[in-house]
């Protein structure tokens, strides 16, 4: 069910579906990952498209310079020039914890979850999934192969995700109307993936185990 996969080892190519990232700023590549420099915005954005409508999983390996900071892991929320007012998905860290939302209307109608687990220095495998449901519990968050969400982060009247095709996926930072580029990632990231369904906990555990072996 892979929709896209960015290894981020030597560039921003999508090795699965060909929706390559346009890289902005001065990201550097080495030791099998990309280094985003949050002080001078460095990020990548894909071509806009309609994203999965009945279930999705997004995963990535991250190594944050400051685990307590607010970073974008991978989000379909605005674009690099801040001109798109629609949003589909947000996957991020906030005050050292992972969070995720599925969005119907920007900042109005969305469902999501948050986690109490504090991230630490070093590499972590993070993932969020959405089963297609309309309540917060349809979203699940994982850190290092273990489900960690314990509370809803929802608002409005969510009946389904945004279905338009004009929102790119952004990694390394997030763009939003009126806010410019923010949630800039400082540190390393690799193997960003999107699946067109909600992976099971066992499947996410396998991705973590396989990734640990490759570190």
C-alpha positions in Angstrom: 0.0 0.0 0.0 2.9 2.4 -0.4 1.9 5.8 -1.9 5.4 7.4 -1.6 8.7 6.8 0.0 11.5 9.3 0.5 14.7 7.6 1.7 16.3 11.1 2.0 19.8 9.6 1.7 21.1 11.5 -1.3 18.2 13.7 -2.4 14.4 14.1 -2.4 13.4 11.4 -4.9 10.3 9.3 -4.2 11.5 5.8 -5.1 7.9 4.4 -5.1 5.6 6.7 -7.0 7.8 9.4 -8.6 6.3 12.3 -6.6 9.7 13.8 -5.9 10.4 16.5 -3.4 11.4 20.0 -4.5 14.2 20.9 -2.0 14.4 24.5 -0.6 17.3 26.1 1.2 20.4 24.1 1.9 19.6 20.6 3.2 22.7 18.4 3.4 22.9 14.7 3.0 25.2 12.3 4.8 25.3 9.1 6.8 22.1 7.9 5.2 19.9 10.8 6.1 19.1 14.5 5.4 20.0 17.3 7.8 17.4 20.1 8.0 18.7 23.4 9.2 15.8 25.1 11.0 17.7 28.4 11.4 17.7 28.9 7.6 14.5 27.2 6.5 15.3 24.0 4.7 12.6 21.7 3.7 11.1 19.7 0.8 7.6 19.7 -0.8 6.0 17.2 -3.2 3.7 17.9 -6.1 0.0 18.4 -5.1 -2.4 15.5 -5.4 -5.4 13.9 -3.9 -4.2 11.9 -0.9 -5.8 8.7 0.4 -9.4 9.2 1.5 -10.2 6.0 3.4 -7.1 5.4 5.5 -3.4 6.4 5.7 -0.2 5.8 7.5 2.8 8.2 7.6 6.1 7.1 9.2 9.6 8.5 9.5 12.9 8.1 11.3 13.8 11.4 13.1 16.8 12.5 15.1 16.1 16.0 16.6 18.7 18.4 17.7 16.3 19.6 20.4 13.8 16.9 21.4 11.6 19.5 23.3 11.1 21.7 20.2 8.2 21.9 17.8 9.0 20.2 14.5 7.1 19.2 11.4 7.6 15.5 10.5 5.4 15.4 7.4 2.3 17.5 6.7 -0.1 18.3 3.9 -0.9 21.7 5.2 -0.4 24.7 3.0 2.6 25.0 0.7 6.0 26.6 0.5 4.7 30.1 -0.5 1.8 30.0 1.9 -0.9 30.3 -0.7 -3.0 27.1 -0.1 -5.7 27.4 2.5 -6.6 23.7 2.6 -5.1 20.9 4.6 -5.2 17.2 4.8 -2.8 15.9 7.4 -0.4 17.1 10.1 2.2 14.9 11.8 4.5 16.8 14.1 6.3 17.1 17.4 5.0 19.6 20.0 7.0 20.3 23.2 8.8 17.0 22.8 5.8 14.8 22.1 4.3 13.5 18.8 0.9 14.6 17.6 -1.2 13.9 14.5 -4.3 15.3 12.9 -6.5 14.4 9.9 -8.0 17.6 8.6 -11.3 18.4 6.8 -11.3 22.2 7.1 -8.1 24.1 8.1 -8.0 24.9 11.8 -11.8 24.2 12.1 -12.8 20.5 11.5 -10.2 17.9 12.3 -9.6 14.8 14.3 -6.4 13.8 16.0 -4.5 12.4 19.0 -1.6 13.4 21.2 0.9 11.5 23.3 2.3 12.0 26.8 5.6 10.3 25.8 8.6 12.6 25.8 11.1 12.1 23.0 14.8 11.9 23.7 17.9 12.5 21.8 19.0 10.0 19.2 17.0 8.2 16.4 13.3 7.4 16.9 10.8 5.8 14.6 7.5 7.7 14.6 4.3 6.8 12.8 0.7 8.0 12.7 -2.2 6.1 11.1 -5.8 6.9 10.4 -8.3 4.1 9.9 -10.9 6.1 8.0 -13.1 6.9 11.0 -14.6 10.2 12.0 -13.6 10.3 15.7 -10.2 11.0 17.3 -9.6 7.4 18.2 -9.4 6.6 14.5 -6.0 8.2 14.6 -3.1 6.3 16.3 0.4 7.5 17.1 3.5 5.3 17.5 7.0 5.8 18.8 9.6 3.1 18.3 7.0 0.5 17.4 4.7 1.1 20.4 1.3 2.9 20.3 1.6 6.0 22.6 -1.5 8.2 22.1 -3.8 8.6 25.0 -5.9 11.7 24.3 -8.0 13.3 21.6 -6.9 16.5 19.7 -10.1 17.1 17.7 -12.3 20.0 16.9 -15.4 20.9 14.9 -17.6 18.4 13.0 -15.3 16.1 11.1 -17.1 13.9 8.5 -14.2 13.1 6.2 -10.7 14.4 5.1 -10.1 17.1 2.6 -10.5 15.6 -0.8 -8.9 18.3 -3.1 -5.7 17.8 -5.0 -4.0 21.1 -4.3 -2.0 20.3 -1.1 1.6 19.1 -1.3 3.3 17.0 1.3 6.0 19.0 3.2 8.8 17.5 5.2 11.4 19.5 7.2 9.0 22.4 7.8 5.3 23.3 7.4 3.8 26.1 5.3 0.5 27.7 6.2 -1.6 30.7 5.0 -0.8 33.8 7.2 2.0 32.0 9.1 4.7 31.5 6.4 7.1 28.7 7.1 7.1 27.3 10.6 7.7 24.2 12.7 11.1 24.1 11.1 13.0 20.8 11.7 16.5 21.0 13.1 18.2 17.7 12.9 18.2 14.6 10.7 15.3 12.7 9.1 15.1 9.7 6.8 12.8 7.1 5.2 9.6 9.1 5.2 6.8 6.9 3.9 3.0 7.2 3.2 0.8 4.1 2.9 -2.8 4.3 1.5 -4.2 2.4 4.5 -3.9 2.2 8.3 -1.0 -0.2 9.1 -1.6 -2.5 12.0 0.5 -2.2 15.2 2.3 -5.4 14.2 3.2 -4.0 10.8 4.5 -0.8 12.4 6.5 -2.8 14.9 8.1 -4.7 12.0 9.1 -1.4 10.3 10.7 -0.3 13.5 12.6 -3.6 14.0 13.8 -3.6 10.4 14.8 0.1 10.7 16.8 -0.5 13.9 18.8 -3.2 12.1 19.7 -0.7 9.4 20.8 2.1 11.6 
